[in-house]
Amino acid sequence: MRPPSVVPSHPFPARLDHLVLATPDLAATVADFERRTGVRPAPGGAHPGLGTRNQLVSLGGSAYLEIIGPDPEQPGPEGPRPFGVDGLAGPRTVTWAIRTHDLDSAVAEARAGGHDPGPVRSMRRRRPDGTLLEWRLTDGGAHPSGLVPFLIDWGSSAHPTAAELPVTPLLSLSASAPDPGEIAPRLSALAAPLTVVPGETGLTFTVDSPRGPVTFR
């Protein structure tokens, strides 16, 4: 094994808060991540009423990877679980989030720029140490691809990276879509630069690890 390379804090792109790797089987995906990278994601917490829980890895600086899947300790939710985890055949990088410190203003600016990020809602969860995290976010708007990020505002709450998380530094983040030109104006409205190339819709990221660079899709 070798130590991870030294890379700048969350360089791709600016204001990246976190990437979302959704899975129908959280335990299996966490085990696979550990097998491939040599790093075990830390328990994050449950999302009460939504039927999901997560495990986390720092991507460097104040960015992180969220691995999210069904929570077997919760009853089935009344509606669909977040990020379509019930319909996934396997783990997939479904979307990403950019951080703002004034969510309402960021939503207004995005709408003025031609992209509606969708309605704002509040969420909360407790870390394993009992710390309550509270945040507000948009639902991503009317664009279903996941390539256009949602907005998140942690307010006065502690950020997930304030806890001690294992680290796999982010080396790259890119996307593909049948029509990159359709995505570009929405990214511009959010001031969220992202490389999008022609191809099947999807997000790809690569992290450094004790076992070398590892790519996830």
C-alpha positions as CSV (number, residue, x, y, z in Angstrom):
1,M,0.0,0.0,0.0
2,R,1.0,3.6,-0.5
3,P,-0.2,6.8,1.1
4,P,-2.7,8.9,-0.9
5,S,-1.1,11.6,-3.1
6,V,-1.2,15.2,-1.9
7,V,-3.9,17.1,-3.9
8,P,-5.6,20.5,-3.5
9,S,-8.8,20.6,-1.3
10,H,-11.9,19.5,-3.3
11,P,-10.6,21.0,-6.6
12,F,-13.4,19.8,-8.9
13,P,-15.5,22.0,-9.0
14,A,-15.5,25.0,-6.8
15,R,-18.1,25.0,-3.9
16,L,-18.5,21.2,-4.1
17,D,-20.2,20.0,-1.0
18,H,-20.6,16.3,-1.6
19,L,-21.1,13.6,-4.2
20,V,-24.0,11.1,-3.8
21,L,-23.3,7.4,-4.4
22,A,-26.7,5.7,-4.1
23,T,-27.2,2.0,-3.6
24,P,-29.9,-0.6,-3.0
25,D,-27.6,-2.3,-0.5
26,L,-25.6,0.0,1.7
27,A,-23.6,-2.7,3.6
28,A,-22.5,-4.3,0.3
29,T,-21.5,-1.0,-1.3
30,V,-19.5,0.1,1.8
31,A,-17.7,-3.2,1.8
32,D,-16.9,-2.9,-1.9
33,F,-15.6,0.6,-1.4
34,E,-13.3,-0.6,1.4
35,R,-12.1,-3.5,-0.8
36,R,-11.2,-1.3,-3.7
37,T,-9.7,1.6,-1.8
38,G,-8.5,0.2,1.5
39,V,-10.6,2.8,3.3
40,R,-13.8,2.1,5.2
41,P,-16.4,4.8,5.1
42,A,-17.6,6.1,8.5
43,P,-21.2,5.8,9.7
44,G,-23.1,9.0,9.0
45,G,-26.6,8.5,10.4
46,A,-30.2,7.7,9.6
47,H,-32.7,9.9,7.8
48,P,-35.8,9.5,9.9
49,G,-39.0,8.9,8.0
50,L,-37.2,8.5,4.6
51,G,-36.0,5.0,5.1
52,T,-32.4,5.6,4.4
53,R,-29.0,6.0,6.2
54,N,-25.5,6.9,5.0
55,Q,-21.8,6.4,5.4
56,L,-19.2,9.0,4.6
57,V,-15.7,9.6,3.3
58,S,-13.9,12.9,3.1
59,L,-12.8,13.9,-0.4
60,G,-10.4,16.5,1.0
61,G,-11.1,19.9,2.5
62,S,-14.8,20.4,3.2
63,A,-16.1,18.0,0.5
64,Y,-17.2,14.5,1.1
65,L,-18.7,11.4,-0.5
66,E,-22.1,10.2,0.8
67,I,-22.9,6.6,0.2
68,I,-26.7,6.3,0.8
69,G,-29.0,3.3,0.8
70,P,-32.0,1.7,2.6
71,D,-31.9,1.6,6.3
72,P,-33.0,-1.9,7.5
73,E,-33.7,-0.5,11.0
74,Q,-36.5,1.8,9.8
75,P,-39.9,0.8,8.6
76,G,-40.7,1.4,4.9
77,P,-41.3,5.1,4.2
78,E,-44.7,6.3,3.0
79,G,-43.2,7.5,-0.3
80,P,-40.1,6.6,-2.4
81,R,-36.8,6.7,-0.7
82,P,-34.4,9.5,-1.7
83,F,-32.3,9.3,-4.9
84,G,-34.3,6.5,-6.3
85,V,-32.5,3.8,-4.3
86,D,-35.4,1.4,-4.5
87,G,-35.1,1.3,-8.3
88,L,-31.4,0.8,-8.6
89,A,-29.9,-2.5,-9.7
90,G,-26.5,-1.6,-8.1
91,P,-24.6,1.4,-6.8
92,R,-24.5,4.5,-9.0
93,T,-23.3,8.1,-8.6
94,V,-26.6,9.8,-8.9
95,T,-25.9,13.5,-8.3
96,W,-23.9,16.1,-6.5
97,A,-24.4,19.1,-4.3
98,I,-22.9,22.6,-4.1
99,R,-22.7,24.6,-0.9
100,T,-24.2,28.0,-0.3
101,H,-24.4,30.2,2.8
102,D,-27.6,31.9,1.6
103,L,-29.8,29.4,0.0
104,D,-32.8,31.6,-0.7
105,S,-30.6,34.1,-2.5
106,A,-28.8,31.3,-4.5
107,V,-32.2,29.9,-5.6
108,A,-33.3,33.4,-6.7
109,E,-30.1,33.9,-8.6
110,A,-30.4,30.5,-10.3
111,R,-34.0,31.2,-11.4
112,A,-32.9,34.6,-12.7
113,G,-30.2,32.8,-14.7
114,G,-32.8,30.4,-16.3
115,H,-32.6,27.4,-14.0
116,D,-35.2,26.5,-11.3
117,P,-33.4,24.5,-8.6
118,G,-36.8,23.3,-7.2
119,P,-38.4,23.9,-3.8
120,V,-36.5,24.2,-0.6
121,R,-36.9,21.8,2.3
122,S,-35.4,21.2,5.7
123,M,-33.7,18.0,6.8
124,R,-31.9,16.6,9.9
125,R,-30.1,13.6,11.1
126,R,-28.0,12.6,14.1
127,R,-24.4,11.6,13.9
128,P,-23.4,8.4,15.8
129,D,-22.0,10.6,18.6
130,G,-25.5,12.2,19.1
131,T,-24.7,15.5,17.4
132,L,-27.8,16.8,15.5
133,L,-27.1,18.1,12.0
134,E,-29.7,20.3,10.3
135,W,-29.7,21.7,6.8
136,R,-31.8,23.1,4.0
137,L,-31.6,22.0,0.4
138,T,-33.3,22.1,-3.0
139,D,-34.6,19.0,-4.7
140,G,-32.6,19.6,-7.9
141,G,-35.5,21.0,-9.9
142,A,-37.1,19.6,-13.0
143,H,-33.9,18.2,-14.5
144,P,-33.9,14.4,-13.7
145,S,-30.4,13.5,-14.9
146,G,-28.5,14.3,-11.6
147,L,-25.8,16.1,-13.6
148,V,-27.2,19.4,-12.5
149,P,-26.4,19.7,-8.7
150,F,-28.8,20.6,-6.0
151,L,-28.0,23.4,-3.5
152,I,-27.4,22.8,0.2
153,D,-27.0,25.2,3.1
154,W,-25.8,23.9,6.5
155,G,-26.7,27.2,8.3
156,S,-25.3,27.2,11.8
157,S,-25.1,23.3,11.9
158,A,-21.8,21.4,12.0
159,H,-20.7,20.2,8.6
160,P,-20.3,16.5,8.2
161,T,-16.6,17.0,7.5
162,A,-16.2,18.6,11.0
163,A,-16.2,15.0,12.3
164,E,-13.2,12.8,11.9
165,L,-13.8,11.1,8.5
166,P,-11.5,8.8,6.6
167,V,-10.1,10.5,3.6
168,T,-9.8,9.5,-0.1
169,P,-8.8,12.7,-1.9
170,L,-10.9,13.6,-5.0
171,L,-8.8,13.5,-8.1
172,S,-11.4,14.2,-10.8
173,L,-15.2,14.6,-11.4
174,S,-16.7,14.6,-14.8
175,A,-20.0,13.9,-16.5
176,S,-21.5,12.7,-19.8
177,A,-24.8,13.4,-21.5
178,P,-26.4,12.8,-24.9
179,D,-26.6,16.6,-25.3
180,P,-24.0,18.4,-23.2
181,G,-25.2,21.8,-24.6
182,E,-28.5,21.3,-22.8
183,I,-26.8,20.9,-19.4
184,A,-24.3,23.7,-19.8
185,P,-26.7,26.7,-19.3
186,R,-28.1,25.1,-16.1
187,L,-24.7,24.6,-14.7
188,S,-23.8,28.2,-15.6
189,A,-26.9,29.5,-13.8
190,L,-25.7,27.8,-10.7
191,A,-22.1,28.9,-11.2
192,A,-21.2,25.2,-11.0
193,P,-18.5,24.4,-13.6
194,L,-18.4,20.7,-14.6
195,T,-16.9,19.0,-17.6
196,V,-19.7,17.3,-19.6
197,V,-18.9,15.2,-22.7
198,P,-21.2,13.5,-25.2
199,G,-22.3,10.0,-24.1
200,E,-24.6,8.1,-21.9
201,T,-25.9,10.1,-19.0
202,G,-23.8,9.7,-15.9
203,L,-21.3,11.0,-13.4
204,T,-17.8,9.7,-12.9
205,F,-15.4,10.5,-10.1
206,T,-11.9,9.2,-9.2
207,V,-10.4,9.3,-5.7
208,D,-6.9,8.6,-4.6
209,S,-6.4,5.9,-2.0
210,P,-3.8,3.7,-0.3
211,R,-4.4,1.2,-3.2
212,G,-4.0,3.9,-5.9
213,P,-6.6,5.8,-7.9
214,V,-10.1,4.3,-8.0
215,T,-12.9,5.3,-10.3
216,F,-16.6,5.2,-9.5
217,R,-19.6,5.7,-11.8
